[in-house]
Amino acid sequence: MRKIISPLVAGLAAAFIAGCAGPDQKLGRGLSNTSELVRWGELRANVEESSILKRPGYGYYGMIHGVQRSLARAGMGVYEVATFPLPSYDPVLTRYYSADPVYPLSYKPGTLSDPLFDTDTYTGFSGGDVAPFIPGSRFKVFDN
């Protein structure tokens, strides 16, 4: 029992000494990079770049290079998720890859269109009727 408790206490002490900002950022960056295999942002960015630049002799370069970069980014993510409690919380391979996810230039990510994130027009916070269910209430908020 003592053999189990002492490494656990040492691990908790190291976590309290290190703080949470570094491990949290490393874990978040790792999870974001691991999801590259679902997102394929590097692939789409490289295909778009190679089709716009029209380099002679490049053919399938964008596709092959994009798959290679996506797999490398996912590998970086798996490494960062596996080692997030350990020190050295800086991004890995920043000489070749950015720490943030890559998207094609034609796509700008934003918030999801979901009732949780959208404004509610029935309460009057984004314009529209304040109380549309009450007859004669045509007062509008935030309309010019």
N, C-alpha and C positions, 0 to 999 in steps of 0.2 A: 504494500500500500504506500509506503514512503517513497518507493521508486517512481510511483506515478505522480504523487503530489508535488514533489520538488521540481520536476520539469514544468508542471503546470503553473506553479507559483512563479518560477523564473520567467515563463512566457508572459504571464499577466504583468509582472513587474516591468518587463521590457516594453510591453504595450503601453503601460502608463507613462513610462519615461519618454518614449518616442512621441507620444501624442497621437492624435487621430487624423490630422490633416494629410500627412504623407501617405499612410496606408489607404485612406479613403480615396484620395486622388488616384493612387496607383490601381486600386481595385476598379474604380469607375472607368479609367482609361483602358484597363485590360478587358472589361466586359464590353465596352464600346468597340474595341478592336476585334474581339472575338466574334462579334455579330457581323463582321465583314463577310462571312460566308453566306449570310442571308441577304445582306444589303448589296454586295458586289459594287461598291462605290468606286474602288480603284479600277475595276474592269470597265465600268461605264465611262469613267473619266479618261482612261487611256484610249478606248475605242473612239470617243468623241475627239480627243486631241489628234489622233492619227488620221481621222477622216477630214479634219479641218485643215491640218498642215499639209497634207498631200505630199509626203516625202516620196521620192522615186525609189522603188525597190523594197518598200516596206510591207506591202501586202497585208498579211495577217499579224503584223507586228503589234498593233494595238490590242488585239484579242489575247495573244500569247503573253505579252508583257503585262496586261491587266490581270490575267489569271495568276501569273507568278507573283505580282505585287499583292493581290488579294490573299493568296495563301500565306505569304510572308507576314502580312499584317495580322492575319488570324493567328499565326504562330506566335507573334509578339504578344498578342492578347492572352493567349493561353499561358505563356511564360509569366506575364505580369499578374494574372489571376492566381497562379500557383505560388508566386513569391511575394504577394502583396504585404504580408506581415513583416517581411525581412527588410532591413535598411537598404539604402540606395533607392530612393523613391523617385528618381529622375526617369524620364522616358528613355527607353532603349532604342537604339538604331536611329537616332534623330538626324544623323548625317545623311541618311537615305530616305527616311520617311518622316512625315510630320506627325506630331503627337496627336493631333485631332483627326477625326475621320475625314476622308476626301470625298467630295461629291463632284459630278460633272458641272461644268460652267453653266449649262442650261438649266440646272436644277438648284433652287435655293430652298433648303428645308425650313420649315416653320412649325408652328404649333398644329396639333391635330385638329381637324374639324369635328368636334365632338361636343355634345351638350355640356360636358364638364368644363370645356375651355371657351365655348362660344358665349357671347353676351346674351342676356335674356331680354327680348324686346317687349315682353308682356309686363315686365316690372318697370319699364321706362328708363332703363339705364343706357340703352343705345338708341334712343329715339323711338318713335312709334307712340301708340296710345298708352297712357298710363293705366287706365282701367277700361279695356275695350268691352268688357262684359256688362258695364253699366251704361245704359242708354243716355246719350247727351254728353258724355265725357270725351270731348275732343281735345283736351289739353295735351300738348306734346312736350316732351323734354328733350333737350340737346338737338333740336332741329333748327336750322338757320332759316 
